[in-house]
Amino acid sequence: MPENTPDDRTDDEPRTDGAGTNVVPPDDDTPTWSERKTRRAGLPRLTYEYFERARREDQDLRQESTYVERDVLAFPTWPHELIRNLALTSFFVGMLLLLAATLPPHIGDPANRSVTPAIILPDWYLYWSFGLLKLGPLNPDLAVLGGEKVVSDKTYGVLANVVVVGTMAMVPFLNKGSARRPVEQPFWAAVGVGGTVFAFTIAVYSAKNLVPMSPTLLFDLTFILPLVAAAISYAVLKTMREGYMYDLNRRYYRLRPPK
Protein backbone atom coordinates (compact mmCIF):
# COMPACT_ATOMS: atom_id res chain seq x y z
CA MET A 1 0.00 0.00 0.00
CA PRO A 2 1.41 3.45 -0.84
CA GLU A 3 2.00 5.81 2.03
CA ASN A 4 -0.43 8.64 2.64
CA THR A 5 0.59 11.93 1.16
CA PRO A 6 0.11 15.19 3.11
CA ASP A 7 -3.08 15.79 1.15
CA ASP A 8 -4.50 12.34 2.10
CA ARG A 9 -4.07 12.84 5.85
CA THR A 10 -7.15 13.43 7.92
CA ASP A 11 -7.43 16.04 10.61
CA ASP A 12 -7.38 13.37 13.33
CA GLU A 13 -3.97 12.01 12.34
CA PRO A 14 -0.95 13.58 14.07
CA ARG A 15 1.51 15.56 11.96
CA THR A 16 4.89 13.83 11.66
CA ASP A 17 8.26 14.47 10.11
CA GLY A 18 9.89 12.20 7.53
CA ALA A 19 11.17 9.78 10.19
CA GLY A 20 7.69 9.20 11.61
CA THR A 21 8.25 11.18 14.82
CA ASN A 22 5.22 13.04 16.14
CA VAL A 23 5.64 16.77 15.73
CA VAL A 24 2.44 17.84 17.48
CA PRO A 25 0.79 15.39 19.88
CA PRO A 26 -2.88 14.68 19.29
CA ASP A 27 -5.31 16.82 21.22
CA ASP A 28 -6.84 13.90 23.10
CA ASP A 29 -3.44 12.96 24.61
CA THR A 30 -2.46 16.51 25.59
CA PRO A 31 -3.81 18.08 28.81
CA THR A 32 -5.86 21.16 28.29
CA TRP A 33 -4.80 24.64 29.30
CA SER A 34 -7.13 24.68 32.31
CA GLU A 35 -5.84 21.29 33.46
CA ARG A 36 -2.26 22.50 33.37
CA LYS A 37 -3.16 25.69 35.26
CA THR A 38 -4.73 23.75 38.13
CA ARG A 39 -1.53 21.78 38.68
CA ARG A 40 0.69 24.75 39.55
CA ALA A 41 0.54 28.10 41.28
CA GLY A 42 2.62 31.26 41.22
CA LEU A 43 5.61 31.42 38.88
CA PRO A 44 5.31 27.77 37.69
CA ARG A 45 1.70 28.48 36.77
CA LEU A 46 2.68 31.50 34.71
CA THR A 47 5.36 29.40 33.00
CA TYR A 48 2.81 26.73 32.13
CA GLU A 49 0.43 29.35 30.77
CA TYR A 50 3.13 30.88 28.59
CA PHE A 51 4.36 27.62 27.08
CA GLU A 52 0.84 26.29 26.68
CA ARG A 53 -0.18 29.36 24.72
CA ALA A 54 2.96 29.06 22.56
CA ARG A 55 2.27 25.36 21.99
CA ARG A 56 -1.31 26.01 20.93
CA GLU A 57 -0.31 28.78 18.53
CA ASP A 58 2.36 26.56 17.01
CA GLN A 59 -0.06 23.66 16.70
CA ASP A 60 -2.67 25.83 14.99
CA LEU A 61 -0.10 27.19 12.53
CA ARG A 62 1.15 23.71 11.69
CA GLN A 63 -2.35 22.44 11.06
CA GLU A 64 -3.25 25.41 8.86
CA SER A 65 0.03 25.42 6.95
CA THR A 66 0.61 23.43 3.75
CA TYR A 67 4.34 23.15 4.49
CA VAL A 68 5.61 19.54 4.41
CA GLU A 69 8.35 18.79 6.93
CA ARG A 70 11.30 16.77 5.74
CA ASP A 71 14.04 14.73 7.36
CA VAL A 72 16.98 16.67 8.81
CA LEU A 73 20.31 15.50 7.43
CA ALA A 74 23.25 15.53 9.84
CA PHE A 75 26.52 13.78 10.59
CA PRO A 76 26.96 11.50 13.62
CA THR A 77 29.29 12.52 16.42
CA TRP A 78 31.40 9.40 15.93
CA PRO A 79 33.42 9.20 13.83
CA HIS A 80 32.85 12.36 11.75
CA GLU A 81 32.63 15.16 14.32
CA LEU A 82 35.07 13.64 16.83
CA ILE A 83 37.79 12.94 14.28
CA ARG A 84 37.48 16.44 12.83
CA ASN A 85 37.71 18.06 16.30
CA LEU A 86 40.70 15.90 17.24
CA ALA A 87 42.47 16.89 14.02
CA LEU A 88 41.89 20.60 14.64
CA THR A 89 42.95 20.30 18.28
CA SER A 90 46.12 18.43 17.35
CA PHE A 91 46.99 21.09 14.77
CA PHE A 92 46.70 24.01 17.19
CA VAL A 93 48.50 22.17 20.00
CA GLY A 94 51.31 21.37 17.58
CA MET A 95 51.54 25.03 16.55
CA LEU A 96 51.80 26.09 20.19
CA LEU A 97 54.54 23.56 20.86
CA LEU A 98 56.43 24.67 17.73
CA LEU A 99 56.27 28.33 18.73
CA ALA A 100 57.32 27.51 22.31
CA ALA A 101 60.33 25.54 21.01
CA THR A 102 61.46 28.03 18.37
CA LEU A 103 60.59 31.29 20.17
CA PRO A 104 61.10 30.73 23.90
CA PRO A 105 60.08 33.63 26.14
CA HIS A 106 62.84 35.91 27.33
CA ILE A 107 63.61 35.64 31.05
CA GLY A 108 65.24 38.76 32.43
CA ASP A 109 67.46 39.24 35.40
CA PRO A 110 66.03 38.35 38.80
CA ALA A 111 64.39 41.21 40.68
CA ASN A 112 66.38 43.10 43.26
CA ARG A 113 64.31 43.25 46.42
CA SER A 114 66.32 46.16 47.82
CA VAL A 115 65.47 48.50 44.91
CA THR A 116 62.00 49.80 44.11
CA PRO A 117 61.29 49.65 40.36
CA ALA A 118 60.66 52.93 38.58
CA ILE A 119 57.34 51.78 37.13
CA ILE A 120 54.99 49.53 39.10
CA LEU A 121 52.09 47.99 37.21
CA PRO A 122 49.81 45.07 37.97
CA ASP A 123 48.73 42.46 35.44
CA TRP A 124 47.23 43.96 32.28
CA TYR A 125 43.66 42.94 33.14
CA LEU A 126 43.86 45.02 36.35
CA TYR A 127 45.11 48.21 34.72
CA TRP A 128 41.64 49.78 34.93
CA SER A 129 41.49 49.17 38.69
CA PHE A 130 45.02 50.49 39.14
CA GLY A 131 44.05 53.59 37.18
CA LEU A 132 41.17 54.28 39.57
CA LEU A 133 43.69 54.43 42.41
CA LYS A 134 45.29 57.43 40.68
CA LEU A 135 42.22 59.66 40.71
CA GLY A 136 43.75 61.99 43.26
CA PRO A 137 43.00 65.13 41.18
CA LEU A 138 39.28 64.40 41.62
CA ASN A 139 39.57 64.22 45.39
CA PRO A 140 38.23 67.64 46.48
CA ASP A 141 39.91 69.92 49.00
CA LEU A 142 37.55 71.43 51.56
CA ALA A 143 38.12 75.02 52.65
CA VAL A 144 36.42 74.38 55.99
CA LEU A 145 39.19 71.91 56.80
CA GLY A 146 41.92 74.36 55.90
CA GLY A 147 42.43 72.93 52.44
CA GLU A 148 42.74 69.37 53.70
CA LYS A 149 41.01 66.38 52.11
CA VAL A 150 38.38 64.37 53.94
CA VAL A 151 39.94 61.07 52.87
CA SER A 152 43.37 60.31 51.51
CA ASP A 153 43.94 59.78 47.79
CA LYS A 154 44.47 56.03 48.32
CA THR A 155 41.18 55.67 50.17
CA TYR A 156 39.49 57.77 47.49
CA GLY A 157 40.81 55.39 44.82
CA VAL A 158 39.53 52.35 46.72
CA LEU A 159 36.10 53.97 47.01
CA ALA A 160 36.17 54.66 43.26
CA ASN A 161 36.72 50.93 42.67
CA VAL A 162 33.74 50.15 44.89
CA VAL A 163 31.54 52.60 42.98
CA VAL A 164 32.56 51.31 39.54
CA VAL A 165 32.23 47.62 40.45
CA GLY A 166 28.92 48.30 42.21
CA THR A 167 27.57 50.10 39.15
CA MET A 168 28.58 47.19 36.92
CA ALA A 169 26.81 44.77 39.27
CA MET A 170 23.61 46.85 39.22
CA VAL A 171 23.30 47.06 35.42
CA PRO A 172 21.69 43.59 35.02
CA PHE A 173 19.07 44.55 37.60
CA LEU A 174 18.38 47.96 36.04
CA ASN A 175 18.06 46.60 32.49
CA LYS A 176 15.66 43.64 32.51
CA GLY A 177 14.80 43.81 28.82
CA SER A 178 14.88 40.88 26.42
CA ALA A 179 16.95 42.59 23.71
CA ARG A 180 19.58 40.42 22.07
CA ARG A 181 21.13 43.03 19.77
CA PRO A 182 22.50 46.52 20.52
CA VAL A 183 20.20 48.13 17.95
CA GLU A 184 17.14 47.00 19.93
CA GLN A 185 18.12 49.11 22.97
CA PRO A 186 20.42 51.95 21.88
CA PHE A 187 20.67 53.53 25.34
CA TRP A 188 22.00 50.47 27.13
CA ALA A 189 24.23 49.65 24.18
CA ALA A 190 25.71 53.16 24.44
CA VAL A 191 26.24 52.63 28.17
CA GLY A 192 28.15 49.45 27.39
CA VAL A 193 30.30 51.16 24.76
CA GLY A 194 31.05 54.04 27.11
CA GLY A 195 32.00 51.66 29.91
CA THR A 196 34.29 49.67 27.62
CA VAL A 197 36.04 52.81 26.36
CA PHE A 198 36.39 54.10 29.93
CA ALA A 199 38.01 50.81 30.98
CA PHE A 200 40.53 51.28 28.16
CA THR A 201 41.24 54.97 28.84
CA ILE A 202 41.60 54.50 32.60
CA ALA A 203 43.95 51.58 31.89
CA VAL A 204 46.07 53.85 29.70
CA TYR A 205 46.03 56.50 32.44
CA SER A 206 47.33 53.96 34.94
CA ALA A 207 50.52 53.75 32.83
CA LYS A 208 50.77 57.50 32.28
CA ASN A 209 54.50 57.37 32.94
CA LEU A 210 54.90 55.39 29.71
CA VAL A 211 52.53 57.46 27.55
CA PRO A 212 54.19 60.32 25.58
CA MET A 213 51.45 62.79 26.44
CA SER A 214 50.80 65.48 28.95
CA PRO A 215 49.34 63.96 32.15
CA THR A 216 46.72 66.72 32.29
CA LEU A 217 45.57 66.09 28.70
CA LEU A 218 45.57 62.33 29.28
CA PHE A 219 43.47 62.82 32.41
CA ASP A 220 40.93 64.90 30.50
CA LEU A 221 40.73 62.40 27.62
CA THR A 222 40.16 59.58 30.10
CA PHE A 223 36.70 60.98 30.88
CA ILE A 224 35.89 62.76 27.61
CA LEU A 225 36.44 59.88 25.18
CA PRO A 226 33.93 57.52 26.88
CA LEU A 227 31.22 60.18 26.71
CA VAL A 228 31.96 60.88 23.04
CA ALA A 229 31.96 57.16 22.18
CA ALA A 230 28.68 56.62 24.04
CA ALA A 231 27.02 59.58 22.30
CA ILE A 232 28.15 58.42 18.84
CA SER A 233 27.00 54.86 19.53
CA TYR A 234 23.60 56.03 20.72
CA ALA A 235 23.12 58.29 17.68
CA VAL A 236 24.10 55.57 15.19
CA LEU A 237 22.01 52.83 16.82
CA LYS A 238 19.04 55.16 17.21
CA THR A 239 19.20 55.91 13.49
CA MET A 240 19.42 52.20 12.61
CA ARG A 241 16.68 51.14 15.01
CA GLU A 242 13.71 52.25 12.92
CA GLY A 243 14.76 50.25 9.86
CA TYR A 244 15.80 47.26 11.95
CA MET A 245 12.51 47.08 13.83
CA TYR A 246 10.61 47.39 10.54
CA ASP A 247 12.49 44.41 9.05
CA LEU A 248 12.10 42.43 12.27
CA ASN A 249 8.36 43.01 12.42
CA ARG A 250 8.00 42.10 8.76
CA ARG A 251 9.79 38.76 9.31
CA TYR A 252 7.70 38.08 12.39
CA TYR A 253 4.55 38.84 10.40
CA ARG A 254 5.58 36.26 7.81
CA LEU A 255 6.33 33.62 10.44
CA ARG A 256 3.10 34.12 12.37
CA PRO A 257 0.48 35.68 10.09
CA PRO A 258 -2.58 37.15 11.81
CA LYS A 259 -5.69 35.00 11.98
One Martini backbone bead per residue (centre of mass of N, CA, C, O) as a GRO file, in nm:
protein
  259
    1MET     BB    1   0.096   0.037   0.023
    2PRO     BB    2   0.073   0.354  -0.003
    3GLU     BB    3   0.154   0.635   0.123
    4ASN     BB    4   0.053   0.906   0.273
    5THR     BB    5  -0.018   1.206   0.191
    6PRO     BB    6  -0.071   1.523   0.297
    7ASP     BB    7  -0.359   1.523   0.150
    8ASP     BB    8  -0.464   1.234   0.291
    9ARG     BB    9  -0.486   1.348   0.553
   10THR     BB   10  -0.630   1.375   0.848
   11ASP     BB   11  -0.716   1.560   1.127
   12ASP     BB   12  -0.658   1.314   1.338
   13GLU     BB   13  -0.379   1.304   1.244
   14PRO     BB   14  -0.062   1.325   1.313
   15ARG     BB   15   0.206   1.516   1.276
   16THR     BB   16   0.499   1.443   1.077
   17ASP     BB   17   0.792   1.346   0.993
   18GLY     BB   18   0.994   1.149   0.796
   19ALA     BB   19   1.053   0.946   1.058
   20GLY     BB   20   0.767   0.942   1.239
   21THR     BB   21   0.765   1.183   1.426
   22ASN     BB   22   0.604   1.359   1.647
   23VAL     BB   23   0.520   1.697   1.647
   24VAL     BB   24   0.208   1.688   1.730
   25PRO     BB   25   0.009   1.612   1.958
   26PRO     BB   26  -0.270   1.496   2.030
   27ASP     BB   27  -0.543   1.630   2.188
   28ASP     BB   28  -0.625   1.373   2.367
   29ASP     BB   29  -0.312   1.360   2.501
   30THR     BB   30  -0.346   1.662   2.586
   31PRO     BB   31  -0.355   1.883   2.812
   32THR     BB   32  -0.517   2.131   2.909
   33TRP     BB   33  -0.498   2.446   3.014
   34SER     BB   34  -0.664   2.415   3.278
   35GLU     BB   35  -0.512   2.164   3.381
   36ARG     BB   36  -0.235   2.299   3.408
   37LYS     BB   37  -0.316   2.532   3.603
   38THR     BB   38  -0.408   2.340   3.849
   39ARG     BB   39  -0.104   2.228   3.914
   40ARG     BB   40  -0.023   2.530   3.959
   41ALA     BB   41   0.161   2.808   4.114
   42GLY     BB   42   0.257   3.099   4.022
   43LEU     BB   43   0.532   3.079   3.837
   44PRO     BB   44   0.467   2.796   3.717
   45ARG     BB   45   0.195   2.887   3.603
   46LEU     BB   46   0.300   3.100   3.407
   47THR     BB   47   0.476   2.905   3.247
   48TYR     BB   48   0.249   2.723   3.149
   49GLU     BB   49   0.089   2.941   3.003
   50TYR     BB   50   0.302   3.022   2.800
   51PHE     BB   51   0.364   2.740   2.668
   52GLU     BB   52   0.073   2.674   2.594
   53ARG     BB   53   0.027   2.905   2.402
   54ALA     BB   54   0.263   2.838   2.212
   55ARG     BB   55   0.165   2.552   2.140
   56ARG     BB   56  -0.106   2.631   2.015
   57GLU     BB   57  -0.004   2.818   1.795
   58ASP     BB   58   0.178   2.608   1.658
   59GLN     BB   59  -0.044   2.401   1.599
   60ASP     BB   60  -0.223   2.581   1.423
   61LEU     BB   61  -0.008   2.647   1.206
   62ARG     BB   62   0.047   2.352   1.119
   63GLN     BB   63  -0.247   2.285   1.031
   64GLU     BB   64  -0.273   2.536   0.821
   65SER     BB   65  -0.033   2.443   0.683
   66THR     BB   66   0.143   2.325   0.368
   67TYR     BB   67   0.391   2.235   0.501
   68VAL     BB   68   0.655   1.997   0.448
   69GLU     BB   69   0.826   1.792   0.634
   70ARG     BB   70   1.165   1.699   0.674
   71ASP     BB   71   1.446   1.557   0.687
   72VAL     BB   72   1.740   1.572   0.888
   73LEU     BB   73   2.061   1.632   0.801
   74ALA     BB   74   2.345   1.454   0.946
   75PHE     BB   75   2.622   1.401   1.158
   76PRO     BB   76   2.787   1.202   1.344
   77THR     BB   77   2.995   1.209   1.605
   78TRP     BB   78   3.065   0.913   1.526
   79PRO     BB   79   3.350   0.995   1.352
   80HIS     BB   80   3.333   1.282   1.235
   81GLU     BB   81   3.344   1.503   1.462
   82LEU     BB   82   3.577   1.387   1.637
   83ILE     BB   83   3.800   1.379   1.422
   84ARG     BB   84   3.794   1.676   1.350
   85ASN     BB   85   3.855   1.789   1.638
   86LEU     BB   86   4.125   1.638   1.676
   87ALA     BB   87   4.270   1.767   1.438
   88LEU     BB   88   4.249   2.062   1.528
   89THR     BB   89   4.379   2.027   1.806
   90SER     BB   90   4.652   1.915   1.708
   91PHE     BB   91   4.734   2.158   1.541
   92PHE     BB   92   4.737   2.379   1.768
   93VAL     BB   93   4.927   2.233   1.961
   94GLY     BB   94   5.163   2.216   1.762
   95MET     BB   95   5.198   2.523   1.727
   96LEU     BB   96   5.264   2.584   2.023
   97LEU     BB   97   5.513   2.402   2.044
   98LEU     BB   98   5.674   2.536   1.816
   99LEU     BB   99   5.685   2.823   1.936
  100ALA     BB  100   5.814   2.738   2.212
  101ALA     BB  101   6.079   2.621   2.074
  102THR     BB  102   6.161   2.874   1.879
  103LEU     BB  103   6.014   3.103   2.095
  104PRO     BB  104   6.130   3.174   2.368
  105PRO     BB  105   6.100   3.327   2.650
  106HIS     BB  106   6.213   3.599   2.810
  107ILE     BB  107   6.453   3.606   3.082
  108GLY     BB  108   6.534   3.800   3.316
  109ASP     BB  109   6.645   3.940   3.568
  110PRO     BB  110   6.642   3.933   3.881
  111ALA     BB  111   6.502   4.072   4.137
  112ASN     BB  112   6.549   4.357   4.345
  113ARG     BB  113   6.450   4.398   4.675
  114SER     BB  114   6.616   4.683   4.738
  115VAL     BB  115   6.463   4.791   4.473
  116THR     BB  116   6.257   5.020   4.334
  117PRO     BB  117   6.074   5.044   4.081
  118ALA     BB  118   5.981   5.286   3.857
  119ILE     BB  119   5.754   5.082   3.748
  120ILE     BB  120   5.421   5.002   3.863
  121LEU     BB  121   5.242   4.705   3.757
  122PRO     BB  122   5.002   4.517   3.691
  123ASP     BB  123   4.811   4.334   3.545
  124TRP     BB  124   4.645   4.408   3.257
  125TYR     BB  125   4.345   4.337   3.382
  126LEU     BB  126   4.418   4.579   3.624
  127TYR     BB  127   4.450   4.868   3.512
  128TRP     BB  128   4.176   5.001   3.576
  129SER     BB  129   4.208   4.977   3.887
  130PHE     BB  130   4.478   5.132   3.904
  131GLY     BB  131   4.366   5.397   3.782
  132LEU     BB  132   4.162   5.459   4.020
  133LEU     BB  133   4.406   5.518   4.229
  134LYS     BB  134   4.474   5.801   4.041
  135LEU     BB  135   4.223   6.010   4.145
  136GLY     BB  136   4.331   6.266   4.303
  137PRO     BB  137   4.221   6.523   4.140
  138LEU     BB  138   3.911   6.447   4.242
  139ASN     BB  139   3.993   6.516   4.527
  140PRO     BB  140   3.861   6.725   4.738
  141ASP     BB  141   3.902   7.043   4.878
  142LEU     BB  142   3.841   7.180   5.200
  143ALA     BB  143   3.808   7.488   5.349
  144VAL     BB  144   3.706   7.401   5.640
  145LEU     BB  145   3.994   7.222   5.658
  146GLY     BB  146   4.231   7.391   5.530
  147GLY     BB  147   4.264   7.215   5.251
  148GLU     BB  148   4.176   6.945   5.327
  149LYS     BB  149   4.110   6.607   5.313
  150VAL     BB  150   3.895   6.372   5.406
  151VAL     BB  151   4.047   6.174   5.220
  152SER     BB  152   4.260   5.992   5.086
  153ASP     BB  153   4.370   5.895   4.781
  154LYS     BB  154   4.360   5.590   4.833
  155THR     BB  155   4.072   5.579   4.945
  156TYR     BB  156   3.943   5.708   4.697
  157GLY     BB  157   4.024   5.477   4.499
  158VAL     BB  158   3.871   5.251   4.644
  159LEU     BB  159   3.590   5.383   4.618
  160ALA     BB  160   3.592   5.385   4.309
  161ASN     BB  161   3.587   5.078   4.280
  162VAL     BB  162   3.318   5.035   4.424
  163VAL     BB  163   3.145   5.203   4.231
  164VAL     BB  164   3.206   5.059   3.965
  165VAL     BB  165   3.136   4.767   4.050
  166GLY     BB  166   2.849   4.834   4.148
  167THR     BB  167   2.742   4.934   3.875
  168MET     BB  168   2.791   4.670   3.718
  169ALA     BB  169   2.601   4.497   3.910
  170MET     BB  170   2.329   4.677   3.846
  171VAL     BB  171   2.263   4.653   3.543
  172PRO     BB  172   2.094   4.380   3.531
  173PHE     BB  173   1.864   4.515   3.718
  174LEU     BB  174   1.794   4.767   3.536
  175ASN     BB  175   1.816   4.566   3.281
  176LYS     BB  176   1.520   4.358   3.180
  177GLY     BB  177   1.545   4.299   2.899
  178SER     BB  178   1.520   4.107   2.567
  179ALA     BB  179   1.761   4.197   2.425
  180ARG     BB  180   2.012   4.084   2.159
  181ARG     BB  181   2.064   4.374   2.038
  182PRO     BB  182   2.181   4.693   2.026
  183VAL     BB  183   1.949   4.817   1.840
  184GLU     BB  184   1.709   4.764   2.048
  185GLN     BB  185   1.905   4.926   2.280
  186PRO     BB  186   2.078   5.208   2.262
  187PHE     BB  187   2.135   5.300   2.552
  188TRP     BB  188   2.272   5.039   2.668
  189ALA     BB  189   2.483   5.024   2.447
  190ALA     BB  190   2.616   5.297   2.515
  191VAL     BB  191   2.698   5.218   2.799
  192GLY     BB  192   2.885   4.988   2.714
  193VAL     BB  193   3.078   5.154   2.540
  194GLY     BB  194   3.161   5.358   2.756
  195GLY     BB  195   3.276   5.147   2.956
  196THR     BB  196   3.491   5.028   2.767
  197VAL     BB  197   3.645   5.293   2.712
  198PHE     BB  198   3.706   5.357   3.010
  199ALA     BB  199   3.877   5.106   3.064
  200PHE     BB  200   4.095   5.191   2.860
  201THR     BB  201   4.168   5.483   2.957
  202ILE     BB  202   4.233   5.407   3.255
  203ALA     BB  203   4.461   5.213   3.174
  204VAL     BB  204   4.639   5.426   3.040
  205TYR     BB  205   4.659   5.611   3.295
  206SER     BB  206   4.815   5.406   3.474
  207ALA     BB  207   5.057   5.446   3.233
  208LYS     BB  208   5.160   5.757   3.216
  209ASN     BB  209   5.476   5.718   3.216
  210LEU     BB  210   5.458   5.579   2.907
  211VAL     BB  211   5.307   5.826   2.793
  212PRO     BB  212   5.342   6.068   2.526
  213MET     BB  213   5.182   6.275   2.745
  214SER     BB  214   5.002   6.481   2.902
  215PRO     BB  215   4.857   6.430   3.203
  216THR     BB  216   4.622   6.630   3.170
  217LEU     BB  217   4.520   6.534   2.893
  218LEU     BB  218   4.483   6.236   2.973
  219PHE     BB  219   4.274   6.291   3.194
  220ASP     BB  220   4.059   6.419   3.011
  221LEU     BB  221   4.032   6.178   2.803
  222THR     BB  222   3.930   5.962   3.005
  223PHE     BB  223   3.630   6.118   3.018
  224ILE     BB  224   3.561   6.205   2.719
  225LEU     BB  225   3.567   5.954   2.531
  226PRO     BB  226   3.328   5.791   2.652
  227LEU     BB  227   3.110   6.006   2.586
  228VAL     BB  228   3.154   6.014   2.281
  229ALA     BB  229   3.109   5.711   2.223
  230ALA     BB  230   2.822   5.698   2.339
  231ALA     BB  231   2.692   5.912   2.157
  232ILE     BB  232   2.754   5.779   1.884
  233SER     BB  233   2.617   5.508   1.939
  234TYR     BB  234   2.334   5.618   1.990
  235ALA     BB  235   2.292   5.761   1.716
  236VAL     BB  236   2.333   5.516   1.530
  237LEU     BB  237   2.125   5.317   1.661
  238LYS     BB  238   1.880   5.507   1.638
  239THR     BB  239   1.886   5.515   1.326
  240MET     BB  240   1.869   5.189   1.287
  241ARG     BB  241   1.607   5.101   1.442
  242GLU     BB  242   1.373   5.150   1.247
  243GLY     BB  243   1.465   4.948   1.022
  244TYR     BB  244   1.497   4.701   1.201
  245MET     BB  245   1.206   4.680   1.315
  246TYR     BB  246   1.071   4.651   1.043
  247ASP     BB  247   1.209   4.385   0.956
  248LEU     BB  248   1.128   4.221   1.207
  249ASN     BB  249   0.818   4.249   1.175
  250ARG     BB  250   0.802   4.124   0.893
  251ARG     BB  251   0.909   3.843   0.972
  252TYR     BB  252   0.700   3.787   1.191
  253TYR     BB  253   0.455   3.804   1.004
  254ARG     BB  254   0.538   3.558   0.831
  255LEU     BB  255   0.549   3.344   1.060
  256ARG     BB  256   0.282   3.498   1.208
  257PRO     BB  257   0.000   3.523   1.092
  258PRO     BB  258  -0.290   3.655   1.100
  259LYS     BB  259  -0.632   3.550   1.173
   0.00000   0.00000   0.00000
